[in-house]
Every structure is written in C-alpha cells, then in structure tokens.
Amino acid sequence: MVMHAAGPTRRALLKGSLTPAPAPVVHISSAIVSVLPDRRAEIIHRLSVLDGVEIHHAEAFKIVVVLEADDAGAIGSRLAEIATWNGVLSANMVFEQAYDTGELT
C-alpha cells in the first residue's frame, strides 16, 4: 500500500493552486457614444436602464458614459451591443482601468 504525505501535491504545485486566490477585480471604463441628435433622448433612456452604466454628460450628439464590470470582455461586449442600436453612430472606449476591489474602499 502506498501512503501519501499530507500536504501539497506535485499536481497542486504544477497547477498553481498553492497560491492564494487573487483579489476580485473591477474594471471601470469611460466611453463616448455618438448618436443621431434626434435620437439622443431615446438613447439616453436606454443607457440609463443598463446595469453597470452611468451617464456623465450629454450634448447634441455625444454622450459620455462610465461602465463598470467584472472583466474587460464584459465592457467590450456592452459597447459592441450599444454600437448596434438604431440611432447610435459609434460607441468607443476612451479609458479603462482595472482595480483590486480592496483599492476602492
């Protein structure tokens, strides 16, 4: 009979499971959404009901938004979705930053 010593295994070491789990990260991005001026109010309303989206400024055909998500891919997907809306000319990320959630408190 083969006895295994208690403690970390070679497999755990190779898979990197001996290291503590990384702290949760939040991604925050700003973006400019360019819209047809006559559709601006409609687009502002649609943006305002999206989870993780805040409107910070709006003028004739530009809307400045801030997006928050658990990963950059979710933000990119959200911007791609917004860009397909009728009345939206473009939705472009301006800035993105990832924060360890401990840094935000």
N, CA, C and O atoms as a MOPAC input file, in Angstrom:
PM7 MOZYME 1SCF
protein

 N      0.83400 1    -1.15400 1     0.00000 1
 C      0.00000 1     0.00000 1     0.00000 1
 C      0.89500 1     1.23800 1     0.00000 1
 O      1.88000 1     1.31400 1     0.73500 1
 N      0.51700 1     2.23700 1    -0.87100 1
 C      1.27900 1     3.47800 1    -0.99000 1
 C      0.62700 1     4.53400 1    -0.11900 1
 O     -0.58200 1     4.75700 1    -0.19200 1
 N      1.42300 1     5.17100 1     0.69000 1
 C      0.92600 1     6.22700 1     1.56700 1
 C      1.38100 1     7.57300 1     1.00400 1
 O      2.54000 1     7.72400 1     0.61800 1
 N      0.49200 1     8.53200 1     0.95700 1
 C      0.83800 1     9.88000 1     0.51500 1
 C      0.95300 1    10.78600 1     1.73100 1
 O      0.13000 1    10.74300 1     2.64600 1
 N      1.97000 1    11.58600 1     1.71600 1
 C      2.16200 1    12.53100 1     2.81000 1
 C      1.08500 1    13.60800 1     2.75400 1
 O      0.67200 1    14.03800 1     1.67700 1
 N      0.65100 1    14.02400 1     3.90300 1
 C     -0.31600 1    15.11300 1     3.95800 1
 C      0.37600 1    16.39800 1     3.53200 1
 O      1.54800 1    16.61100 1     3.84300 1
 N     -0.33000 1    17.22800 1     2.84100 1
 C      0.25900 1    18.48900 1     2.39800 1
 C      0.11200 1    18.64300 1     0.90100 1
 O     -0.60900 1    17.87900 1     0.26100 1
 N      0.79100 1    19.62700 1     0.34100 1
 C      0.63600 1    19.91700 1    -1.08300 1
 C      1.14100 1    18.77100 1    -1.95300 1
 O      2.12400 1    18.10400 1    -1.63300 1
 N      0.44500 1    18.56900 1    -3.04800 1
 C      0.85300 1    17.54200 1    -4.00700 1
 C      1.60800 1    18.19600 1    -5.15300 1
 O      1.55000 1    19.41100 1    -5.33900 1
 N      2.30600 1    17.38500 1    -5.90700 1
 C      3.02300 1    17.87700 1    -7.08600 1
 C      2.03400 1    18.47800 1    -8.08000 1
 O      2.32100 1    19.50100 1    -8.70200 1
 N      0.87300 1    17.84700 1    -8.23000 1
 C     -0.14800 1    18.33700 1    -9.15500 1
 C     -0.63700 1    19.73400 1    -8.73800 1
 O     -0.81200 1    20.61300 1    -9.58200 1
 N     -0.85300 1    19.92600 1    -7.44000 1
 C     -1.29500 1    21.22700 1    -6.95900 1
 C     -0.23000 1    22.28900 1    -7.23600 1
 O     -0.55400 1    23.41900 1    -7.60300 1
 N      1.01600 1    21.92900 1    -7.06100 1
 C      2.10800 1    22.84900 1    -7.32500 1
 C      2.15000 1    23.22600 1    -8.80200 1
 O      2.28000 1    24.40300 1    -9.13600 1
 N      2.04200 1    22.24100 1    -9.68600 1
 C      2.10100 1    22.49900 1   -11.12200 1
 C      0.89200 1    23.29000 1   -11.63200 1
 O      1.01500 1    24.06300 1   -12.58200 1
 N     -0.25700 1    23.10200 1   -11.01400 1
 C     -1.46600 1    23.82500 1   -11.42900 1
 C     -1.55100 1    25.21100 1   -10.80300 1
 O     -2.44900 1    25.98500 1   -11.13300 1
 N     -0.63500 1    25.52800 1    -9.91400 1
 C     -0.63500 1    26.83800 1    -9.29000 1
 C     -1.69500 1    27.00800 1    -8.22200 1
 O     -2.02400 1    28.13300 1    -7.84500 1
 N     -2.23000 1    25.91400 1    -7.73400 1
 C     -3.30200 1    26.03800 1    -6.74600 1
 C     -2.77400 1    26.21100 1    -5.32400 1
 O     -3.55500 1    26.20600 1    -4.37300 1
 N     -1.48100 1    26.36000 1    -5.17000 1
 C     -0.91700 1    26.61800 1    -3.84800 1
 C     -0.94200 1    28.10700 1    -3.51800 1
 O     -0.86200 1    28.49800 1    -2.35300 1
 N     -1.05300 1    28.93200 1    -4.55700 1
 C     -1.07300 1    30.36800 1    -4.32400 1
 C     -2.48300 1    30.79500 1    -3.92300 1
 O     -3.46200 1    30.19300 1    -4.36400 1
 N     -2.58900 1    31.81000 1    -3.10600 1
 C     -3.92100 1    32.26900 1    -2.71600 1
 C     -4.67400 1    32.82000 1    -3.92500 1
 O     -4.06600 1    33.31200 1    -4.87600 1
 N     -5.97400 1    32.73400 1    -3.87700 1
 C     -6.80200 1    33.24500 1    -4.97200 1
 C     -6.59500 1    34.75100 1    -5.08400 1
 O     -6.50300 1    35.44300 1    -4.07000 1
 N     -6.52000 1    35.26200 1    -6.31400 1
 C     -6.34200 1    36.70700 1    -6.47200 1
 C     -7.56200 1    37.46800 1    -5.96100 1
 O     -8.68200 1    36.95700 1    -5.96700 1
 N     -7.32300 1    38.67800 1    -5.52800 1
 C     -8.42400 1    39.52500 1    -5.05600 1
 C     -9.36000 1    39.83200 1    -6.21200 1
 O     -8.91000 1    39.94800 1    -7.35200 1
 N    -10.63900 1    39.96500 1    -5.94400 1
 C    -11.57400 1    40.31000 1    -7.01100 1
 C    -11.19100 1    41.64000 1    -7.66200 1
 O    -10.71400 1    42.55800 1    -6.99500 1
 N    -11.40600 1    41.72500 1    -8.96000 1
 C    -11.04300 1    42.91300 1    -9.72300 1
 C    -12.30200 1    43.49900 1   -10.34400 1
 O    -13.19700 1    42.76700 1   -10.76800 1
 N    -12.36300 1    44.81600 1   -10.39400 1
 C    -13.45200 1    45.51600 1   -11.08200 1
 C    -12.81900 1    46.36600 1   -12.18100 1
 O    -11.80100 1    47.02400 1   -11.96300 1
 N    -13.43000 1    46.34400 1   -13.35300 1
 C    -12.96500 1    47.14500 1   -14.48800 1
 C    -13.90000 1    48.33400 1   -14.64500 1
 O    -15.12200 1    48.18500 1   -14.65800 1
 N    -13.30600 1    49.51500 1   -14.76300 1
 C    -14.06900 1    50.73500 1   -14.94100 1
 C    -13.57100 1    51.40400 1   -16.21700 1
 O    -12.37000 1    51.61000 1   -16.39300 1
 N    -14.50600 1    51.74300 1   -17.10800 1
 C    -14.16800 1    52.36400 1   -18.38600 1
 C    -15.03100 1    53.58000 1   -18.63400 1
 O    -16.16900 1    53.67000 1   -18.17200 1
 N    -14.46000 1    54.50900 1   -19.37400 1
 C    -15.26900 1    55.61000 1   -19.87900 1
 C    -15.38000 1    55.43000 1   -21.38700 1
 O    -14.49200 1    54.87000 1   -22.02900 1
 N    -16.48600 1    55.91400 1   -21.93900 1
 C    -16.72300 1    55.77400 1   -23.37100 1
 C    -17.51800 1    56.96100 1   -23.88000 1
 O    -18.22500 1    57.63300 1   -23.12900 1
 N    -17.38500 1    57.20000 1   -25.16800 1
 C    -18.17000 1    58.21600 1   -25.85700 1
 C    -19.12300 1    57.48900 1   -26.79900 1
 O    -18.70100 1    56.68700 1   -27.63100 1
 N    -20.39800 1    57.77900 1   -26.65600 1
 C    -21.41400 1    57.22100 1   -27.54700 1
 C    -21.88700 1    58.36300 1   -28.43400 1
 O    -22.46000 1    59.34000 1   -27.95200 1
 N    -21.64100 1    58.23200 1   -29.74100 1
 C    -22.08700 1    59.24000 1   -30.70700 1
 C    -23.43500 1    58.81100 1   -31.25900 1
 O    -23.60600 1    57.66800 1   -31.68200 1
 N    -24.39900 1    59.73700 1   -31.25400 1
 C    -25.77000 1    59.40700 1   -31.64100 1
 C    -26.31300 1    60.42100 1   -32.63700 1
 O    -25.78800 1    61.52700 1   -32.77100 1
 N    -27.36800 1    60.02900 1   -33.33100 1
 C    -28.11300 1    60.98400 1   -34.15500 1
 C    -28.82500 1    61.93300 1   -33.19700 1
 O    -29.49000 1    61.47500 1   -32.26800 1
 N    -28.70000 1    63.24800 1   -33.40000 1
 C    -29.27600 1    64.20000 1   -32.43900 1
 C    -30.76100 1    63.97700 1   -32.15700 1
 O    -31.20100 1    64.17100 1   -31.02400 1
 N    -31.53400 1    63.58100 1   -33.14900 1
 C    -32.96400 1    63.40400 1   -32.91000 1
 C    -33.28900 1    62.11100 1   -32.14800 1
 O    -34.43800 1    61.90500 1   -31.75700 1
 N    -32.30200 1    61.24400 1   -31.93400 1
 C    -32.49600 1    60.01000 1   -31.17200 1
 C    -31.83200 1    60.06900 1   -29.79900 1
 O    -31.86100 1    59.09400 1   -29.04900 1
 N    -31.22900 1    61.21900 1   -29.47100 1
 C    -30.45300 1    61.35700 1   -28.23500 1
 C    -31.25800 1    60.99900 1   -26.99200 1
 O    -30.78000 1    60.22600 1   -26.16100 1
 N    -32.45400 1    61.53100 1   -26.84200 1
 C    -33.26300 1    61.27300 1   -25.64200 1
 C    -33.56600 1    59.78100 1   -25.49800 1
 O    -33.50900 1    59.23900 1   -24.39400 1
 N    -33.88300 1    59.13000 1   -26.59300 1
 C    -34.15900 1    57.68400 1   -26.56200 1
 C    -32.92500 1    56.89000 1   -26.13400 1
 O    -33.02200 1    55.98200 1   -25.30900 1
 N    -31.76900 1    57.23500 1   -26.69600 1
 C    -30.52700 1    56.52400 1   -26.36500 1
 C    -30.14700 1    56.76600 1   -24.90600 1
 O    -29.69900 1    55.84900 1   -24.21800 1
 N    -30.32600 1    58.00200 1   -24.43400 1
 C    -30.03600 1    58.29400 1   -23.02800 1
 C    -30.91100 1    57.43000 1   -22.12800 1
 O    -30.43000 1    56.87600 1   -21.13900 1
 N    -32.18000 1    57.31300 1   -22.46300 1
 C    -33.07700 1    56.46800 1   -21.66100 1
 C    -32.61400 1    55.01100 1   -21.68300 1
 O    -32.55600 1    54.37000 1   -20.63400 1
 N    -32.28700 1    54.48500 1   -22.85300 1
 C    -31.84000 1    53.08200 1   -22.94600 1
 C    -30.56000 1    52.85700 1   -22.15200 1
 O    -30.41400 1    51.83100 1   -21.48700 1
 N    -29.63000 1    53.80900 1   -22.21600 1
 C    -28.37900 1    53.68300 1   -21.45500 1
 C    -28.64000 1    53.73600 1   -19.95300 1
 O    -28.00200 1    53.01800 1   -19.18300 1
 N    -29.57500 1    54.58100 1   -19.53900 1
 C    -29.82500 1    54.78100 1   -18.10900 1
 C    -30.38000 1    53.54100 1   -17.41800 1
 O    -30.26500 1    53.42200 1   -16.19800 1
 N    -30.97400 1    52.62100 1   -18.16000 1
 C    -31.53300 1    51.42200 1   -17.53500 1
 C    -30.57600 1    50.22100 1   -17.59500 1
 O    -30.89000 1    49.15300 1   -17.07000 1
 N    -29.41800 1    50.39600 1   -18.23200 1
 C    -28.44600 1    49.30100 1   -18.29600 1
 C    -27.69200 1    49.17600 1   -16.97900 1
 O    -27.26400 1    50.17200 1   -16.39600 1
 N    -27.53900 1    47.94500 1   -16.52300 1
 C    -26.78800 1    47.67200 1   -15.30200 1
 C    -25.30900 1    47.96900 1   -15.53200 1
 O    -24.74500 1    47.53800 1   -16.53800 1
 N    -24.67400 1    48.69800 1   -14.61400 1
 C    -23.25100 1    48.98500 1   -14.70800 1
 C    -22.90500 1    50.13500 1   -15.62900 1
 O    -21.73500 1    50.32100 1   -15.96100 1
 N    -23.90300 1    50.92100 1   -16.05600 1
 C    -23.66600 1    52.06300 1   -16.94000 1
 C    -24.18300 1    53.33300 1   -16.26100 1
 O    -25.30700 1    53.36700 1   -15.76000 1
 N    -23.34700 1    54.37700 1   -16.25100 1
 C    -23.73800 1    55.68100 1   -15.72700 1
 C    -23.50300 1    56.72300 1   -16.80400 1
 O    -22.47600 1    56.70000 1   -17.48100 1
 N    -24.43700 1    57.62400 1   -16.96400 1
 C    -24.29700 1    58.72200 1   -17.91700 1
 C    -23.71400 1    59.91000 1   -17.15300 1
 O    -24.22700 1    60.30300 1   -16.10500 1
 N    -22.62700 1    60.47600 1   -17.69800 1
 C    -21.97900 1    61.58900 1   -17.00800 1
 C    -22.13300 1    62.91500 1   -17.71700 1
 O    -22.01000 1    63.96800 1   -17.09300 1
 N    -22.40100 1    62.88300 1   -19.01500 1
 C    -22.58300 1    64.13400 1   -19.75800 1
 C    -23.25600 1    63.80600 1   -21.07900 1
 O    -23.01900 1    62.74700 1   -21.66000 1
 N    -24.09200 1    64.71200 1   -21.54700 1
 C    -24.72300 1    64.54800 1   -22.85200 1
 C    -24.86800 1    65.91000 1   -23.49900 1
 O    -25.24100 1    66.88800 1   -22.85000 1
 N    -24.56900 1    65.96000 1   -24.78800 1
 C    -24.80100 1    67.16000 1   -25.56800 1
 C    -25.42200 1    66.73900 1   -26.89100 1
 O    -25.90200 1    65.61100 1   -27.00300 1
 N    -25.42700 1    67.59500 1   -27.88200 1
 C    -26.17500 1    67.37900 1   -29.12500 1
 C    -26.06800 1    65.95100 1   -29.66700 1
 O    -27.09100 1    65.31200 1   -29.91100 1
 N    -24.86500 1    65.44900 1   -29.85700 1
 C    -24.73500 1    64.10900 1   -30.43000 1
 C    -23.68500 1    63.24700 1   -29.73900 1
 O    -23.30800 1    62.20100 1   -30.26800 1
 N    -23.22000 1    63.65200 1   -28.60300 1
 C    -22.23800 1    62.87500 1   -27.83500 1
 C    -22.76800 1    62.62100 1   -26.42400 1
 O    -23.32800 1    63.50900 1   -25.78000 1
 N    -22.57600 1    61.38700 1   -25.96600 1
 C    -22.95200 1    61.00900 1   -24.60800 1
 C    -21.72500 1    60.37700 1   -23.96100 1
 O    -21.14400 1    59.44100 1   -24.51000 1
 N    -21.33500 1    60.88300 1   -22.80700 1
 C    -20.19800 1    60.33500 1   -22.06600 1
 C    -20.75200 1    59.38100 1   -21.01600 1
 O    -21.59600 1    59.76000 1   -20.20400 1
 N    -20.26800 1    58.13600 1   -21.03900 1
 C    -20.72100 1    57.13900 1   -20.08400 1
 C    -19.53700 1    56.51500 1   -19.36500 1
 O    -18.41400 1    56.51700 1   -19.87000 1
 N    -19.80100 1    55.98500 1   -18.18400 1
 C    -18.83500 1    55.18700 1   -17.43600 1
 C    -19.45100 1    53.81000 1   -17.26100 1
 O    -20.60700 1    53.68000 1   -16.85800 1
 N    -18.66700 1    52.78200 1   -17.56900 1
 C    -19.12800 1    51.40500 1   -17.47000 1
 C    -18.30700 1    50.67400 1   -16.42400 1
 O    -17.10800 1    50.91500 1   -16.28400 1
 N    -18.94900 1    49.78700 1   -15.69700 1
 C    -18.28000 1    49.00100 1   -14.66500 1
 C    -18.66700 1    47.54100 1   -14.83600 1
 O    -19.84100 1    47.22200 1   -15.02300 1
 N    -17.66300 1    46.64200 1   -14.77100 1
 C    -17.92700 1    45.20700 1   -14.91900 1
 C    -16.79900 1    44.41800 1   -14.25000 1
 O    -15.78000 1    44.97800 1   -13.84500 1
 N    -17.00800 1    43.10600 1   -14.14500 1
 C    -16.01100 1    42.23100 1   -13.52600 1
 C    -14.80800 1    41.97400 1   -14.42400 1
 O    -13.73700 1    41.61700 1   -13.93300 1
 N    -14.97200 1    42.15300 1   -15.74900 1
 C    -13.84200 1    41.93400 1   -16.65400 1
 C    -13.96200 1    42.83100 1   -17.87700 1
 O    -15.04200 1    43.32800 1   -18.19700 1
 N    -12.83900 1    43.02900 1   -18.55400 1
 C    -12.80100 1    43.91300 1   -19.71800 1
 C    -13.67300 1    43.38100 1   -20.84800 1
 O    -14.24500 1    44.16300 1   -21.60800 1
 N    -13.78200 1    42.07300 1   -20.96700 1
 C    -14.59700 1    41.48000 1   -22.01900 1
 C    -16.05700 1    41.87600 1   -21.90200 1
 O    -16.72400 1    42.10400 1   -22.91100 1
 N    -16.55200 1    41.95800 1   -20.68800 1
 C    -17.95100 1    42.35900 1   -20.47400 1
 C    -18.16800 1    43.79900 1   -20.90900 1
 O    -19.21000 1    44.12900 1   -21.47500 1
 N    -17.19500 1    44.65400 1   -20.64900 1
 C    -17.31100 1    46.05000 1   -21.07200 1
 C    -17.26900 1    46.14500 1   -22.58800 1
 O    -18.06200 1    46.86800 1   -23.19100 1
 N    -16.35000 1    45.42000 1   -23.20100 1
 C    -16.26300 1    45.41200 1   -24.66400 1
 C    -17.54100 1    44.90500 1   -25.29800 1
 O    -18.00200 1    45.45300 1   -26.30000 1
 N    -18.11500 1    43.86200 1   -24.72100 1
 C    -19.37900 1    43.32100 1   -25.23100 1
 C    -20.50400 1    44.33500 1   -25.09800 1
 O    -21.32100 1    44.48900 1   -26.00600 1
 N    -20.54300 1    45.02400 1   -23.96800 1
 C    -21.58700 1    46.02500 1   -23.75400 1
 C    -21.46500 1    47.15200 1   -24.77500 1
 O    -22.47100 1    47.59600 1   -25.32800 1
 N    -20.24300 1    47.61800 1   -25.02900 1
 C    -20.04600 1    48.67800 1   -26.01800 1
 C    -20.40700 1    48.20500 1   -27.42500 1
 O    -20.98900 1    48.95700 1   -28.20700 1
 N    -20.06500 1    46.96700 1   -27.74200 1
 C    -20.43100 1    46.42000 1   -29.05700 1
 C    -21.94800 1    46.35600 1   -29.20500 1
 O    -22.48400 1    46.64100 1   -30.27500 1
 N    -22.63500 1    45.98100 1   -28.13100 1
 C    -24.10300 1    45.94000 1   -28.14400 1
 C    -24.67600 1    47.33600 1   -28.36700 1
 O    -25.56100 1    47.51600 1   -29.20400 1
 N    -24.18300 1    48.31700 1   -27.63100 1
 C    -24.67200 1    49.68900 1   -27.74800 1
 C    -24.45300 1    50.20700 1   -29.17400 1
 O    -25.31200 1    50.89300 1   -29.72600 1
 N    -23.31400 1    49.88000 1   -29.76000 1
 C    -22.99300 1    50.35400 1   -31.11000 1
 C    -23.98500 1    49.85200 1   -32.16000 1
 O    -24.09000 1    50.44600 1   -33.23300 1
 N    -24.71200 1    48.77400 1   -31.87400 1
 C    -25.66300 1    48.22300 1   -32.84700 1
 C    -27.05500 1    48.84900 1   -32.73900 1
 O    -27.91000 1    48.59900 1   -33.58800 1
 N    -27.28700 1    49.65200 1   -31.71400 1
 C    -28.61300 1    50.25000 1   -31.52900 1
 C    -28.92600 1    51.22500 1   -32.65300 1
 O    -28.03700 1    51.91900 1   -33.14600 1
 N    -30.18400 1    51.27800 1   -33.05500 1
 C    -30.63000 1    52.27900 1   -34.01900 1
 C    -30.43000 1    53.66100 1   -33.41900 1
 O    -30.79100 1    53.90600 1   -32.26800 1
 N    -29.86000 1    54.55200 1   -34.19500 1
 C    -29.60500 1    55.90800 1   -33.72700 1
 C    -28.21100 1    56.11200 1   -33.17200 1
 O    -27.79400 1    57.25200 1   -32.96600 1
 N    -27.47000 1    55.02500 1   -32.92000 1
 C    -26.09400 1    55.13200 1   -32.42100 1
 C    -25.13900 1    55.06600 1   -33.60900 1
 O    -25.19100 1    54.13700 1   -34.41400 1
 N    -24.27100 1    56.06400 1   -33.70300 1
 C    -23.27800 1    56.08800 1   -34.77500 1
 C    -22.01700 1    55.33400 1   -34.38500 1
 O    -21.41300 1    54.65800 1   -35.21700 1
 N    -21.61500 1    55.44900 1   -33.11300 1
 C    -20.44500 1    54.72300 1   -32.61800 1
 C    -20.46600 1    54.69900 1   -31.10000 1
 O    -21.10000 1    55.53900 1   -30.46000 1
 N    -19.76400 1    53.72800 1   -30.53300 1
 C    -19.57800 1    53.61800 1   -29.08400 1
 C    -18.12200 1    53.23500 1   -28.86900 1
 O    -17.73900 1    52.08600 1   -29.08800 1
 N    -17.31800 1    54.18600 1   -28.44400 1
 C    -15.87100 1    53.98100 1   -28.35500 1
 C    -15.34600 1    54.17000 1   -26.93800 1
 O    -15.64400 1    55.16000 1   -26.27000 1
 N    -14.55900 1    53.19600 1   -26.50000 1
 C    -13.91600 1    53.27800 1   -25.19300 1
 C    -12.83600 1    54.34800 1   -25.23200 1
 O    -12.07600 1    54.44300 1   -26.19600 1
 N    -12.77500 1    55.14500 1   -24.18600 1
 C    -11.77000 1    56.19300 1   -24.08100 1
 C    -10.67500 1    55.77400 1   -23.10000 1
 O     -9.49100 1    56.01600 1   -23.33500 1
 N    -11.08400 1    55.14700 1   -22.00500 1
 C    -10.14000 1    54.80400 1   -20.94100 1
 C    -10.65800 1    53.58300 1   -20.20900 1
 O    -11.86600 1    53.39900 1   -20.05900 1
 N     -9.73500 1    52.75100 1   -19.75500 1
 C    -10.11700 1    51.61700 1   -18.92000 1
 C     -9.08200 1    51.42600 1   -17.82700 1
 O     -7.88500 1    51.59300 1   -18.06100 1
 N     -9.53700 1    51.07900 1   -16.64500 1
 C     -8.65400 1    50.79000 1   -15.52400 1
 C     -9.23100 1    49.60500 1   -14.75000 1
 O    -10.44000 1    49.52300 1   -14.53600 1
 N     -8.36500 1    48.70100 1   -14.33800 1
 C     -8.76700 1    47.58000 1   -13.51100 1
 C     -8.28300 1    47.84700 1   -12.09300 1
 O     -7.13000 1    48.22000 1   -11.88100 1
 N     -9.17200 1    47.65200 1   -11.12400 1
 C     -8.84800 1    47.90300 1    -9.72200 1
 C     -9.07200 1    46.64100 1    -8.91000 1
 O    -10.06600 1    45.93900 1    -9.09500 1
 N     -8.15700 1    46.36200 1    -8.02400 1
 C     -8.37200 1    45.36600 1    -6.99000 1
 C     -9.45600 1    45.96100 1    -6.10300 1
 O     -9.35700 1    47.12400 1    -5.71100 1
 N    -10.47500 1    45.19800 1    -5.78400 1
 C    -11.59600 1    45.75000 1    -5.02200 1
 C    -11.16100 1    46.30900 1    -3.66700 1
 O    -11.85100 1    47.16100 1    -3.10700 1
 N    -10.05100 1    45.85300 1    -3.14000 1
 C     -9.53700 1    46.41200 1    -1.89200 1
 C     -9.03000 1    47.83300 1    -2.05100 1
 O     -8.97400 1    48.58200 1    -1.07600 1
 N     -8.65300 1    48.22200 1    -3.28500 1
 C     -8.16200 1    49.57400 1    -3.53700 1
 C     -9.29600 1    50.59500 1    -3.54200 1
 O     -9.04800 1    51.78500 1    -3.34900 1
 N    -10.53000 1    50.15400 1    -3.75700 1
 C    -11.64900 1    51.07000 1    -3.91400 1
 C    -12.30200 1    51.45800 1    -2.60200 1
 O    -13.16100 1    52.33900 1    -2.58700 1
 N    -11.92700 1    50.83500 1    -1.51100 1
 C    -12.56200 1    51.15500 1    -0.23300 1
 C    -11.78500 1    52.17200 1     0.54300 1
 O    -12.18900 1    52.54800 1     1.64400 1

